[in-house]
């Protein structure tokens, strides 16, 4: 039996990509890769992440647009900029807390 991986990041946390210029709020976590093989193979081999690690679903944004991203733990870093995230679906999933962070709907502490 394989040991379950413990996610480094949490739902509601603002993170940024290690290599590419985007950031976002985590709204779901898979304990290991759970996307299609076609999606995985589309990633250039030299930057393709391992499958045996947590993968995160992000309400993501870059300078041009907002979208949903699926990112491996090894490619994420904490975003400590304090800048708000502008993704239009943010309010569907999260409440903003008094300290400027994001909490899943119904769990915000004011």
N, C-alpha and C positions, 0 to 999 in steps of 0.2 A: 504494500500500500504506500502510495506517495504521500509525502508530507505536504499539507496545504500551505500555500504562500500567504504571508501576511502583507496586506496592502500598506505601502508607505504613505500614501496620500488618502484623504477622506472625502466623502461626498460633501460638496459645498466649498471645497478648498479651491482657491485661485492658483493656477499653475501656468507655466510657460513651457514651450517646447525647447529642448536643448539645442537643436540644430536649425530649426525653421522659425521665422518671425511671426509666431502666433501664440495666443494665450487663451485661457478659458476657465470655466467653472466645471468641476467634476460633478456629473449627475448620476453616474452609475459606474460600477466596477465589476469586471470579470476576473476571477481568480487566476485564469490563464487565457491564452488566445481563444476567442470564440467567434471569429469572423470567417469569411469564406477563404478557401485556398486561393481562389482567383485574386482576391484583395491582397492576400499575403505575397503572392508571387509578383504582383505589380510593383512592389517596393524594390528599388534597386538593391541588388545583392550586397553591395558594400555597406549599406546602412540598414539592412533588414534585421529587425530585432528577434531575439529568442522568443519562442512561443510559451515557454514554461515560467512566465512571470505575469503579474497582474497587468491587465489592459484597462484603460479608462475611457469612458464616454464623456466628451467635453462639449459644453456649449461654447464654441470657439469663435475667435475673431482675429482678424488681422487688420491692416490699415485700410483694406478695400471692402471687406464684407464680413458677414457672420455666417456660421455654418456649424454642423455637428462633426466632431473629429473622434477618431478611435486611435489611442496612442498607448504605446508600451511604457511601463514604469521607467525603464532605463532611459527613455527620451524625455522625461519630464523633470522640471525643477520647480521649486516653490516660487511663486511670484510675490515678492514682498514690496512691490511698487506702491500698493495702496490705491491704485487707480481703479475706479469702478469698471465693471464689465458691462458693455452696452447691448449684449445679445437680446433680441426681441422676445425670446422664449424664457428668459430668466425668471420673470414673475410667475410663470406657470409652475415652476419647480421650487422656487426659493423665496424666502422672506429675507430682507436685509436686516441684520442685527444692529444693535446700538453701537457696536464697535466697528461697523463697516464690513463685516464678513457676511457670508451667505449661509443660511440654515434651511434645511428641507422644510417645505410648507408645513405650518402648524407646529414647528419646533423652535421658532425664533425666540430668543430671550431678549426682552426689551428693557 
